[in-house]
Amino acid sequence: MKQAEITKLSTADLQEKLSETKRSYADLKMAHAISPLENPIQLRTVRRTVARLATELTKRELQ
């Protein structure tokens, strides 16, 4: 998910998307621990998406 897409979301949507993304990251990590993923780069992209969402939420809370 790109930063431009994230800034267009409302705060409630951000929180919902963050929880969904964290859940999918946890599932990917578990699947990768059991047997290697076909595309391990997915872990990096999902982790970075979580960070982008969390950063945007923090930025909005501080304003």
QUIDACOR-V721232 format. One record per backbone hydrogen bond with DSSP energy under -0.5 kcal/mol. CO is the residue of the C=O (numbers start at 1). NH is the residue of the N-H. If there is no record, write none. Layout:
co->CO nh->NH
co->CO nh->NH
This chain:
co->2 nh->6
co->3 nh->7
co->4 nh->8
co->5 nh->9
co->6 nh->9
co->10 nh->14
co->11 nh->15
co->12 nh->16
co->13 nh->17
co->14 nh->18
co->15 nh->19
co->16 nh->20
co->17 nh->21
co->18 nh->22
co->19 nh->23
co->20 nh->24
co->21 nh->25
co->22 nh->26
co->23 nh->27
co->24 nh->28
co->25 nh->29
co->26 nh->30
co->27 nh->31
co->28 nh->32
co->29 nh->33
co->30 nh->34
co->31 nh->35
co->39 nh->42
co->40 nh->43
co->40 nh->44
co->41 nh->45
co->42 nh->46
co->43 nh->47
co->44 nh->48
co->45 nh->49
co->46 nh->50
co->47 nh->51
co->48 nh->52
co->49 nh->53
co->50 nh->54
co->51 nh->55
co->52 nh->56
co->53 nh->57
co->54 nh->58
co->55 nh->59
co->56 nh->60
co->57 nh->61
co->58 nh->62
co->59 nh->63
